Amino acid sequence: MQSNPLLDDYGQAAFLAHHSHLLITSYQHWTRKPLIEDVSDEVKALMHAPFAIASHQTGDDPMFNYANHQALALFKMLPEDMLGLPSRYSAEPMLREARAEFLYQVSSHGFIENYSGVRIAKDGTRFLIEQATVWNLVDVKLPKQVLGQAVIIKAWQAL
């Protein structure tokens, strides 16, 4: 059985349990729809979902703090490559200003659905994300305190 580097120590497992719950409850809070159907094991359901899910924390230069298996495959990265990487590097340099404006809109409204945009993988290949929803991560008991932002990418195509 191959070990999952994201679950190797207790601290990472605790983070994944808490963060998976945060992703699920925040998404439902904003969209009024379930992120996943099977919530018996939130960590496993999100990590193995057929769509890409990633998130970053707040800050001046937010860094990725979560990526499921599909997101890692889409961006052609290992967990150690993506986690801690400033999320602005997921967009080409000329598109980063537009991405920053878009993220500001998400911050203001809580979420945006049906987003599409060009992203770049680690190897430099470009792809178009489609049918994406981006939402603010919040503790539903304190929804005005934004803890980060997340994305679910349901469709994409190579460019």
Short mmCIF file of the C-alpha atoms (twelve columns), coordinates in Angstrom:
data_MODEL
# 
_entry.id   MODEL 
# 
loop_
_atom_site.group_PDB 
_atom_site.id 
_atom_site.type_symbol 
_atom_site.label_atom_id 
_atom_site.label_alt_id 
_atom_site.label_comp_id 
_atom_site.label_asym_id 
_atom_site.label_seq_id 
_atom_site.Cartn_x 
_atom_site.Cartn_y 
_atom_site.Cartn_z 
_atom_site.pdbx_PDB_model_num 
ATOM 1   C CA . MET A 1   0.000   0.000  0.000   1 
ATOM 2   C CA . GLN A 2   1.446   3.329  -1.055  1 
ATOM 3   C CA . SER A 3   1.502   5.965  1.670   1 
ATOM 4   C CA . ASN A 4   -0.064  9.350  1.151   1 
ATOM 5   C CA . PRO A 5   2.497   12.085 1.946   1 
ATOM 6   C CA . LEU A 6   -0.360  14.397 2.946   1 
ATOM 7   C CA . LEU A 7   -1.402  11.973 5.711   1 
ATOM 8   C CA . ASP A 8   1.969   10.761 6.978   1 
ATOM 9   C CA . ASP A 9   1.959   12.471 10.350  1 
ATOM 10  C CA . TYR A 10  -0.764  13.282 12.830  1 
ATOM 11  C CA . GLY A 11  -0.498  17.046 12.266  1 
ATOM 12  C CA . GLN A 12  -1.203  16.705 8.569   1 
ATOM 13  C CA . ALA A 13  -4.065  14.271 9.203   1 
ATOM 14  C CA . ALA A 14  -5.624  16.670 11.714  1 
ATOM 15  C CA . PHE A 15  -5.236  19.574 9.274   1 
ATOM 16  C CA . LEU A 16  -6.840  17.546 6.469   1 
ATOM 17  C CA . ALA A 17  -9.781  16.542 8.654   1 
ATOM 18  C CA . HIS A 18  -10.409 20.125 9.742   1 
ATOM 19  C CA . HIS A 19  -9.769  21.654 6.316   1 
ATOM 20  C CA . SER A 20  -11.926 19.114 4.466   1 
ATOM 21  C CA . HIS A 21  -14.808 19.956 6.782   1 
ATOM 22  C CA . LEU A 22  -14.158 23.669 6.233   1 
ATOM 23  C CA . LEU A 23  -14.218 23.205 2.442   1 
ATOM 24  C CA . ILE A 24  -17.505 21.294 2.593   1 
ATOM 25  C CA . THR A 25  -19.327 23.568 5.034   1 
ATOM 26  C CA . SER A 26  -18.126 26.802 3.392   1 
ATOM 27  C CA . TYR A 27  -19.199 25.626 -0.055  1 
ATOM 28  C CA . GLN A 28  -22.648 24.688 1.253   1 
ATOM 29  C CA . HIS A 29  -22.892 28.002 3.132   1 
ATOM 30  C CA . TRP A 30  -22.346 30.081 -0.010  1 
ATOM 31  C CA . THR A 31  -23.911 27.979 -2.769  1 
ATOM 32  C CA . ARG A 32  -26.614 26.140 -0.784  1 
ATOM 33  C CA . LYS A 33  -25.477 22.964 -2.591  1 
ATOM 34  C CA . PRO A 34  -23.412 20.026 -1.326  1 
ATOM 35  C CA . LEU A 35  -19.782 19.927 -2.443  1 
ATOM 36  C CA . ILE A 36  -19.832 16.132 -2.264  1 
ATOM 37  C CA . GLU A 37  -22.592 13.606 -1.710  1 
ATOM 38  C CA . ASP A 38  -20.717 11.105 0.480   1 
ATOM 39  C CA . VAL A 39  -19.690 12.795 3.711   1 
ATOM 40  C CA . SER A 40  -18.983 9.619  5.690   1 
ATOM 41  C CA . ASP A 41  -15.250 10.203 5.173   1 
ATOM 42  C CA . GLU A 42  -14.799 13.833 4.135   1 
ATOM 43  C CA . VAL A 43  -11.027 13.626 3.711   1 
ATOM 44  C CA . LYS A 44  -11.138 10.588 1.445   1 
ATOM 45  C CA . ALA A 45  -14.164 11.817 -0.545  1 
ATOM 46  C CA . LEU A 46  -12.529 15.166 -1.344  1 
ATOM 47  C CA . MET A 47  -9.050  13.762 -1.945  1 
ATOM 48  C CA . HIS A 48  -10.369 11.214 -4.477  1 
ATOM 49  C CA . ALA A 49  -13.104 13.355 -6.062  1 
ATOM 50  C CA . PRO A 50  -13.331 13.256 -9.882  1 
ATOM 51  C CA . PHE A 51  -12.949 17.041 -10.007 1 
ATOM 52  C CA . ALA A 52  -10.106 19.300 -8.926  1 
ATOM 53  C CA . ILE A 53  -10.298 21.075 -5.565  1 
ATOM 54  C CA . ALA A 54  -7.623  23.432 -4.280  1 
ATOM 55  C CA . SER A 55  -7.430  26.220 -1.735  1 
ATOM 56  C CA . HIS A 56  -5.146  28.935 -0.501  1 
ATOM 57  C CA . GLN A 57  -5.000  30.852 2.743   1 
ATOM 58  C CA . THR A 58  -5.460  34.604 3.107   1 
ATOM 59  C CA . GLY A 59  -2.665  37.140 2.973   1 
ATOM 60  C CA . ASP A 60  -0.874  39.490 0.633   1 
ATOM 61  C CA . ASP A 61  0.542   36.594 -1.391  1 
ATOM 62  C CA . PRO A 62  -1.751  33.618 -0.625  1 
ATOM 63  C CA . MET A 63  -0.162  30.185 -0.831  1 
ATOM 64  C CA . PHE A 64  -1.835  26.900 -1.699  1 
ATOM 65  C CA . ASN A 65  -2.620  24.918 1.440   1 
ATOM 66  C CA . TYR A 66  -4.752  22.148 -0.086  1 
ATOM 67  C CA . ALA A 67  -4.952  20.262 -3.371  1 
ATOM 68  C CA . ASN A 68  -6.740  16.995 -3.996  1 
ATOM 69  C CA . HIS A 69  -5.352  14.293 -6.294  1 
ATOM 70  C CA . GLN A 70  -7.141  15.665 -9.371  1 
ATOM 71  C CA . ALA A 71  -5.829  19.203 -8.754  1 
ATOM 72  C CA . LEU A 72  -2.287  17.886 -8.362  1 
ATOM 73  C CA . ALA A 73  -2.636  15.953 -11.628 1 
ATOM 74  C CA . LEU A 74  -4.118  18.952 -13.439 1 
ATOM 75  C CA . PHE A 75  -1.266  21.235 -12.362 1 
ATOM 76  C CA . LYS A 76  1.247   18.383 -12.846 1 
ATOM 77  C CA . MET A 77  2.655   18.751 -9.359  1 
ATOM 78  C CA . LEU A 78  3.498   16.654 -6.355  1 
ATOM 79  C CA . PRO A 79  2.083   17.792 -3.002  1 
ATOM 80  C CA . GLU A 80  5.465   19.219 -2.000  1 
ATOM 81  C CA . ASP A 81  5.518   21.284 -5.219  1 
ATOM 82  C CA . MET A 82  2.052   22.782 -4.856  1 
ATOM 83  C CA . LEU A 83  1.502   23.175 -1.129  1 
ATOM 84  C CA . GLY A 84  3.151   26.405 -0.029  1 
ATOM 85  C CA . LEU A 85  3.402   27.737 -3.607  1 
ATOM 86  C CA . PRO A 86  1.943   31.236 -4.036  1 
ATOM 87  C CA . SER A 87  -1.349  30.623 -5.839  1 
ATOM 88  C CA . ARG A 88  -0.653  33.505 -8.235  1 
ATOM 89  C CA . TYR A 89  1.785   31.162 -10.005 1 
ATOM 90  C CA . SER A 90  -1.171  29.090 -11.206 1 
ATOM 91  C CA . ALA A 91  -1.874  31.860 -13.740 1 
ATOM 92  C CA . GLU A 92  0.399   33.162 -16.454 1 
ATOM 93  C CA . PRO A 93  2.148   36.457 -15.602 1 
ATOM 94  C CA . MET A 94  0.044   38.502 -18.014 1 
ATOM 95  C CA . LEU A 95  -3.147  37.114 -16.473 1 
ATOM 96  C CA . ARG A 96  -2.239  37.601 -12.812 1 
ATOM 97  C CA . GLU A 97  -3.731  41.100 -12.588 1 
ATOM 98  C CA . ALA A 98  -7.072  39.840 -13.943 1 
ATOM 99  C CA . ARG A 99  -6.897  36.911 -11.504 1 
ATOM 100 C CA . ALA A 100 -6.304  39.297 -8.590  1 
ATOM 101 C CA . GLU A 101 -9.364  41.359 -9.593  1 
ATOM 102 C CA . PHE A 102 -11.436 38.183 -9.860  1 
ATOM 103 C CA . LEU A 103 -10.373 37.031 -6.380  1 
ATOM 104 C CA . TYR A 104 -11.346 40.445 -5.026  1 
ATOM 105 C CA . GLN A 105 -14.838 39.921 -6.481  1 
ATOM 106 C CA . VAL A 106 -15.041 36.531 -4.765  1 
ATOM 107 C CA . SER A 107 -14.014 38.155 -1.482  1 
ATOM 108 C CA . SER A 108 -16.775 40.724 -1.858  1 
ATOM 109 C CA . HIS A 109 -19.599 38.335 -2.845  1 
ATOM 110 C CA . GLY A 110 -18.624 35.092 -1.083  1 
ATOM 111 C CA . PHE A 111 -18.482 32.954 -4.232  1 
ATOM 112 C CA . ILE A 112 -18.652 32.990 -8.018  1 
ATOM 113 C CA . GLU A 113 -19.908 30.142 -10.207 1 
ATOM 114 C CA . ASN A 114 -19.191 29.168 -13.819 1 
ATOM 115 C CA . TYR A 115 -15.774 30.792 -13.837 1 
ATOM 116 C CA . SER A 116 -13.418 29.992 -16.681 1 
ATOM 117 C CA . GLY A 117 -9.838  31.047 -17.212 1 
ATOM 118 C CA . VAL A 118 -6.438  29.962 -18.459 1 
ATOM 119 C CA . ARG A 119 -4.068  28.336 -15.981 1 
ATOM 120 C CA . ILE A 120 -0.542  26.985 -16.283 1 
ATOM 121 C CA . ALA A 121 0.864   23.664 -15.081 1 
ATOM 122 C CA . LYS A 122 4.315   23.166 -13.582 1 
ATOM 123 C CA . ASP A 123 5.722   22.024 -16.928 1 
ATOM 124 C CA . GLY A 124 4.484   25.208 -18.641 1 
ATOM 125 C CA . THR A 125 1.513   23.651 -20.431 1 
ATOM 126 C CA . ARG A 126 -1.574  25.814 -20.469 1 
ATOM 127 C CA . PHE A 127 -5.140  24.682 -19.914 1 
ATOM 128 C CA . LEU A 128 -8.544  26.285 -19.780 1 
ATOM 129 C CA . ILE A 129 -10.575 25.689 -16.641 1 
ATOM 130 C CA . GLU A 130 -14.329 25.732 -17.089 1 
ATOM 131 C CA . GLN A 131 -17.379 25.424 -14.856 1 
ATOM 132 C CA . ALA A 132 -15.322 26.413 -11.838 1 
ATOM 133 C CA . THR A 133 -16.746 27.722 -8.594  1 
ATOM 134 C CA . VAL A 134 -14.540 29.828 -6.343  1 
ATOM 135 C CA . TRP A 135 -15.668 30.497 -2.790  1 
ATOM 136 C CA . ASN A 136 -14.493 32.035 0.454   1 
ATOM 137 C CA . LEU A 137 -13.518 29.616 3.191   1 
ATOM 138 C CA . VAL A 138 -15.284 30.590 6.378   1 
ATOM 139 C CA . ASP A 139 -16.222 29.076 9.689   1 
ATOM 140 C CA . VAL A 140 -20.009 29.065 9.231   1 
ATOM 141 C CA . LYS A 141 -20.371 30.353 12.800  1 
ATOM 142 C CA . LEU A 142 -18.235 33.390 11.846  1 
ATOM 143 C CA . PRO A 143 -18.940 33.825 8.100   1 
ATOM 144 C CA . LYS A 144 -17.504 37.341 7.919   1 
ATOM 145 C CA . GLN A 145 -14.026 36.089 8.859   1 
ATOM 146 C CA . VAL A 146 -12.514 34.821 5.603   1 
ATOM 147 C CA . LEU A 147 -9.905  32.114 6.175   1 
ATOM 148 C CA . GLY A 148 -8.980  31.617 2.536   1 
ATOM 149 C CA . GLN A 149 -10.464 30.796 -0.839  1 
ATOM 150 C CA . ALA A 150 -11.093 27.529 -2.625  1 
ATOM 151 C CA . VAL A 151 -11.901 26.365 -6.123  1 
ATOM 152 C CA . ILE A 152 -13.660 23.366 -7.575  1 
ATOM 153 C CA . ILE A 153 -12.834 22.796 -11.244 1 
ATOM 154 C CA . LYS A 154 -15.349 20.529 -12.929 1 
ATOM 155 C CA . ALA A 155 -14.076 20.759 -16.497 1 
ATOM 156 C CA . TRP A 156 -10.845 21.688 -18.264 1 
ATOM 157 C CA . GLN A 157 -9.148  21.338 -21.597 1 
ATOM 158 C CA . ALA A 158 -5.563  21.552 -22.793 1 
ATOM 159 C CA . LEU A 159 -4.602  24.543 -24.915 1 
# 
